[in-house]
Amino acid sequence: MSAESGLKTFRDSDGLWENYRIEDVATPMAWVKDRKLVLDFYNQRRKQVLQAQPNEAHKSLAVLEKHFDVHVITQNIDDLHERAGSTKVLHLHGQIRKSRSSVDPSLIYDINGWEIKEGEKCEKGSQLRPHIVWFGEAVPELPNAAHLVSMADIFVIIGTSLQVYPAASLVGYAPVESEKYYIDPYASQNYSYNDIICINKKAVEGVSELIHHLLKVA
């Protein structure tokens, strides 16, 4: 969803994220092994997010709230949905513009600017870390996301390979009778079941096509 805003996808085909091995910057072990590297990595990603702008797909979903009760469940850690105007956004994998305590996950703070510095601590005295769900960690928002999907009349998947779990498992919670759409350049390759309509396009073009269809039949 955010690739067309200039933000690199979490895992490209080469297994790297901005030329870093995922295992070196996005796991609890990476945090233990090299805290400075992890902080620097996410500081740079945060700077990129602050410079990026919502694309037309983000904006179109926000406008769609005028016609439907739209809930966005995103694997992305940026805030482009919110900045585009979407009001109901659930972040499965955390939010890069927030930090949290290393010892108490309930202590979450807004970040002023783009940096978490070494030595910045929560009220319990532990180093602040990115408010991100790393590989190997639980996904606390998954039950809430599953509940939202189970209530959907229209379920839309945008710009994901459906290969990363547990997020990919959310497809199975959509009601049998719901309308289902999958927007991705490789949608029909990634998902071959007949219960989902595949739109083999990138997010901006695919969302525009879908919204035109939804408003036409609404």
Secondary structure, DSSP 8 states (H G I E B T S, - for coil): --GGGT---SS-TTSEETTEEHHHHSSHHHHHH-HHHHHHHHHHHHHHHHH----HHHHHHHHGGGTS---EEES--S-HHHHHT-S-EEETTEEEEEEEESS-TT-EEE-SSS---TT-B-TTS-BEEEEE--TTS--TTHHHHHHHHHT-SEEEEES--S-STTGGGGGGGS-TTSEEEEESTTHHHH---TTSEEE-S-HHHHHHHHHHHHHHH-
